[in-house]
Amino acid sequence: MPLFQYQALPSTGGRAVKGVIEAEGIRQARALLRERGLLATGIQPEATDERARQRLRIGQAVLTAFSRQLSALLDAGLTVDESLTVLAEQSENVREKRIIAALRNDIASGLSLSAAMLKTPRVFPGFYTSLIRAGEESGRLSCVMQRLAAYLEERAELVGRIALAFIYPAVVFCVSTLVIIGMLTWVVPQMVQVFQGARQTLPLMTRALLAISAFAGDWGGVLCLSLAIAAAIFGLSLRNDEARVRFHAWRLGLPVFGRFERAANTARFAGTLAILTGSGVPLLAALSAAEGVMNNRVQRAAAAGAAAQVREGMGLARALAATRQFPPILIHLTASGEATGRLDRMLERAAQELARDLSRRIEVFTSLLGPAVVLLMGGVVLFIVLAILLPVFEINQFIR
């Protein structure tokens, strides 16, 4: 059923609203809008440009909710088309409505759900469509969708927990930085006039503060512009594949953050590979799909190299160990899974252990980072205050 873009006015009065509605024609679209209490002022068919569809995106939270709801509807016995119809009716997200309508049209034309999802690669990543295809081929689409939804929820929870842990240090740093900038650009210049009229030798701390304030006033704008230009050049340089690989390798070599990134990428890789292999996807195809969930080019190339070794007959654990880009826990549990025939369970366990360890380390790091930021910024503010007050104390003693 096609989509129509509409503009309408509420029958009770108020601002005009825009949106999309699914209907068999313009007349039915007007009738459906009247049932919702809307008076259509303009209706036109939704464009069905394949390029525009390929550019469509939805947030990770929307995709997770879509997966959970679709799995519940399939588990209740509804067909794929019926499930998508229900989701389209209850969705309030315009982009999601467009995507669901496109999926329904493709399914009505004879395509499978996985083939329809392939037409929207920015919404449904490679591992997602591979998993859906495995569920369709095995006849366990509902079960596969449940595992996929649970995986997306766990990954979103981990990302949210990590982001939340860094909020407090980031807020403290930003507020303190604004306070310091305000003192250097407003308070200190006001005090300079007093110091210059006193005709006395200023303390070293005060002279240093005045030099910093003068530099910030004279060269602050140039410095900010230079940093912006350098950031722009750096961003453009990352479009080169070799430069991006070197940058990603540098990131992995960082003392603390490199370990965080390695563990996060490995947890996503292992979790995705566990779901794919457990759903019947061949190992080589699963490796190719799971490789795409890692955002580090070095580890992605390592996974591709491991897949090439597996294709030549090497075991997965040995192939991963040869790359030297994955933590030992993944290697050991993968070897155990290959030996016992429970590779998917061991990969899932590795993903859980890595995610749990990553979360614990980040909590410890942020618990130390918060006080460290407070002490650092407090020390800077204390330096500025003392540099301002020391000459005042000396003037008072001189007067006495």
HELIX and SHEET records of a PDB file:
HELIX    1   1 ILE A   26  GLU A   35  1                                  10    
HELIX    2   2 GLU A   50  GLN A   54  1                                   5    
HELIX    3   3 GLN A   60  ASP A   75  1                                  16    
HELIX    4   4 VAL A   80  GLN A   90  1                                  11    
HELIX    5   5 VAL A   94  ALA A  108  1                                  15    
HELIX    6   6 LEU A  113  MET A  117  1                                   5    
HELIX    7   7 GLY A  126  SER A  138  1                                  13    
HELIX    8   8 LEU A  141  ALA A  165  1                                  25    
HELIX    9   9 ILE A  167  GLY A  182  1                                  16    
HELIX   10  10 MET A  183  VAL A  187  3                                   5    
HELIX   11  11 VAL A  188  ALA A  198  1                                  11    
HELIX   12  12 LEU A  204  SER A  237  1                                  34    
HELIX   13  13 ASP A  241  LEU A  252  1                                  12    
HELIX   14  14 PHE A  257  GLY A  278  1                                  22    
HELIX   15  15 LEU A  283  GLU A  291  1                                   9    
HELIX   16  16 ARG A  297  ARG A  311  1                                  15    
HELIX   17  17 LEU A  316  THR A  323  1                                   8    
HELIX   18  18 PRO A  328  THR A  340  1                                  13    
HELIX   19  19 LEU A  343  ILE A  399  1                                  57    
SHEET    1   A 3 VAL A  17  GLU A  22  0                                        
SHEET    2   A 3 LEU A   3  PRO A  10 -1                                        
SHEET    3   A 3 LEU A  38  PRO A  45 -1                                        
END                                                                             
